[in-house]
């Protein structure tokens, strides 16, 4: 990691709570999926809803959280509201997540293609994400 050896331990300790709070915004799969869509290109709420197949109330809750944290910004065009990434740090994190977890589809870099998780790893990750933010955020169920 280039440049990290120049950062003092005191600075790291002072910045750790801010970094943890920032990373918390990416730690919920229900919040991450709309953010993935928005990171790919500017999207309207209906575009995100259709792409992810989720119900509007749960999606609105996740988008409100992202907007409140200033990770995304909105633009109104007539009756449609469009979302785009507002924070350069969020854009960098999303690029890294695409590279590490989505393989070559977004990055074009075959060397970073992550191995597919085993079924038990997927179940464990799903259980952790449900426990972490379950009290605060609605679960996004697929629209029928």
C-alpha positions in Angstrom: 0.0 0.0 0.0 1.8 3.1 -1.2 1.9 6.0 1.1 0.5 4.3 4.2 3.9 4.1 5.9 4.0 7.9 6.0 0.7 8.2 8.0 1.3 8.4 11.8 -0.5 6.0 14.2 -2.1 9.1 15.8 -3.7 10.1 12.5 -4.9 6.6 11.9 -6.5 6.4 15.3 -8.1 9.8 14.8 -9.5 8.8 11.4 -10.6 5.3 12.2 -14.1 6.2 13.5 -14.8 8.3 10.3 -13.5 5.5 8.1 -15.6 2.9 9.9 -18.7 5.0 9.6 -18.0 5.5 5.9 -17.4 1.8 5.3 -20.6 0.9 7.2 -22.6 2.5 4.3 -21.2 -0.2 2.0 -21.8 -3.1 4.5 -25.5 -3.7 3.8 -26.2 -5.7 0.6 -29.6 -4.0 0.4 -27.9 -0.6 0.3 -25.0 -1.8 -1.8 -27.0 -3.0 -4.8 -28.7 0.3 -5.6 -25.3 1.9 -5.1 -23.8 -0.5 -7.6 -26.4 0.5 -10.2 -25.8 4.2 -9.6 -22.0 3.7 -9.8 -22.4 2.2 -13.3 -24.4 5.2 -14.6 -26.9 7.8 -13.5 -30.3 6.1 -12.8 -33.8 7.1 -12.1 -35.6 5.5 -9.1 -37.7 3.5 -11.6 -34.6 2.3 -13.5 -33.1 1.0 -10.2 -36.3 -0.6 -9.1 -36.7 -2.4 -12.5 -33.1 -3.5 -12.7 -33.0 -4.9 -9.1 -36.6 -6.0 -9.0 -37.2 -4.5 -5.6 -40.2 -2.9 -4.0 -40.3 0.9 -4.0 -40.6 1.6 -0.3 -37.6 -0.4 0.7 -35.6 1.1 -2.2 -36.5 4.6 -1.2 -35.3 3.9 2.3 -31.9 2.8 1.1 -31.6 5.7 -1.3 -32.5 8.1 1.5 -29.7 6.7 3.6 -27.2 7.1 0.7 -28.4 10.6 0.0 -28.3 11.6 3.7 -24.7 10.3 3.9 -23.9 12.4 0.7 -22.7 9.4 -1.2 -25.3 10.1 -4.0 -26.8 13.2 -5.3 -30.1 13.7 -7.1 -31.2 15.6 -10.2 -34.9 16.2 -11.0 -36.1 16.1 -14.6 -39.8 16.7 -14.8 -41.3 14.0 -12.5 -38.3 11.8 -12.5 -35.5 11.9 -9.9 -32.1 10.7 -11.1 -29.3 9.5 -8.8 -25.6 9.6 -9.4 -22.4 9.2 -7.2 -21.6 12.4 -5.4 -18.5 11.4 -3.4 -15.2 10.7 -5.0 -14.3 8.3 -2.2 -17.5 6.3 -2.8 -16.6 6.2 -6.5 -13.2 4.8 -5.7 -14.6 2.2 -3.3 -17.2 1.1 -5.8 -14.5 0.8 -8.5 -12.5 -1.4 -6.1 -15.5 -3.5 -5.2 -16.3 -4.0 -8.9 -12.7 -5.1 -9.5 -12.5 -7.4 -6.5 -15.9 -9.0 -6.5 -17.3 -8.7 -10.0 -14.2 -9.8 -11.9 -13.5 -8.6 -15.3 -17.0 -7.4 -16.2 -16.4 -3.9 -15.0 -12.6 -3.6 -14.7 -11.3 -5.3 -17.8 -8.5 -6.6 -15.5 -8.4 -10.4 -15.6 -5.8 -10.5 -12.8 -8.2 -9.3 -10.1 -11.0 -11.8 -10.9 -12.1 -13.0 -7.4 -12.9 -16.7 -6.9 -16.6 -17.5 -6.7 -17.7 -17.9 -3.0 -18.8 -21.3 -1.8 -22.4 -21.9 -0.9 -21.6 -21.9 2.9 -19.8 -18.6 2.5 -22.8 -17.0 0.8 -25.1 -18.2 3.6 -22.7 -16.9 6.3 -22.4 -13.5 4.5 -26.2 -13.3 4.2 -26.7 -14.1 7.9 -24.2 -11.4 8.9 -25.8 -8.7 6.7 -29.2 -9.5 8.1 -28.0 -9.2 11.7 -26.0 -6.0 11.2 -28.5 -3.6 10.0 -31.8 -5.5 10.5 -33.0 -3.1 13.2 -32.4 0.0 11.0 -33.2 -0.8 7.5 -36.0 -2.5 5.6 -35.0 -5.7 3.7 -35.4 -5.2 -0.1 -37.6 -8.0 -1.3 -38.0 -8.7 -5.0 -41.2 -7.1 -6.5 -43.7 -9.6 -7.8 
